[in-house]
Amino acid sequence: MNNVEISSRDLNVLWHPCTQMKDHETIPLTPVSKAYGVYLEDFEGDTFIDAISSWWVNLFGHCNPYINQKIKEQLETLEHVILAGFTHEGIVRLSERLVALSPEGLTRCFYADNGSSAIEVALKMSYHSHKNQGKEKGLFVSLSESYHGETLGALSVGDVALYKETYEPLLIRSIQTPSPINQSVEAALDAAKSFESLLQEKGDEIAALIVEPLVQGAGGMRMYHPIFLSEAKRLCEEYGVHFIADEILVGFGRTGSMFACEQAGITPDFLVLSKGLTGGYLPLSVVLTNESVYGSFYCDYNPIRSFLHSHSYTGNALACAAANATLDIFESENVIENNRKTIALIAEELKRFEPFPNVKEVRQCGMIAAIELQGYDPHERVGVKIHQLCLTQGVLIRPLGSVVYVMTPYVITPDELRKVFDAIEFSLQRI
């Protein structure tokens, strides 16, 4: 088996996500034969540092021995069971732990299969909860430049122009409020004032505000000050609007705390988690909510008041085993504290890019680094060029347009991290 053979077979049958397949007439695929730690290895023995955690999911390295073992143990007893009317120890334990870890007041866990599906759960749950209390609120608010997934409800509350223009007739009602323009307190307070003006105008119609706390991922790794979250939550409470925290990207330590909401000292009405939940192993997502929302559905049998949502693989036992193993590692290895050394090293490495004439801004939030470029026409597809150049240096980078970002597994060493930034520097000097 070799790279060419696998690529040829792939292109005969596969349709890849976020990909114009015609590109692969000139841009080769990168087949992966195995992975370990921060490394991906192809069929020719070449290795690549996974500097984007395979789309932001991997926390403790590929083929982590501890997580591997826990999944193997689970395989011997239970692989999956229907969660309607049945349960299992793994999901009970996971839910207990998530309730204990999450901001105070989040007491109920509802599971889905992936991040976009969990967003759908939160949106429906918010609307239906208001409805069960005699309020018709069918409008959702999100931040400008936001992204919450690619199912139709998730697309509706995102603010990606291409998606909205393409699928607009299919989307539910939503409106955007300006996101903070930078990481300053002033920008955060200005954005909160804009949200307040919107609430004054349409508060009676709005079911929920949904935000990506601290970092707007696919919108270009835009980052903002935590005070926006605390102000927005205060305003939501004042106007009877739910607050949905989409921590699919930023949860489980990415911003320097277990959950980004902790840095604002708030408890959302809905906390949406996925990606790092299983350490990057298996699809699983969860929406945590409070007793008030849960209680709005709790009644004698009434199908209209019941929450109408289900997934065949909800609470999959193997995924729960991976998630519990991931939380074990957080508990036993003091991960958040240990990451501070990496966070400091990232800050030092970013300084080298500040003098570059083609760099507009460098920014960081915890374990997430972003280098925004300037002076390039979108049709130049500078991100594709950087991706290919970094691969020649043994590093997987997948820029968001003109924004180069780094989001590695937590187990990366200082030398490996320097190699990542060396590869980016190499690429920026050649585009």
Order of alpha helices (4+ residues) and beta strands (2+ residues): alpha-beta-beta-beta-alpha-alpha-alpha-beta-alpha-beta-alpha-alpha-beta-alpha-beta-beta-beta-alpha-beta-beta-beta-alpha-alpha-alpha-beta-beta-alpha-beta-beta-alpha
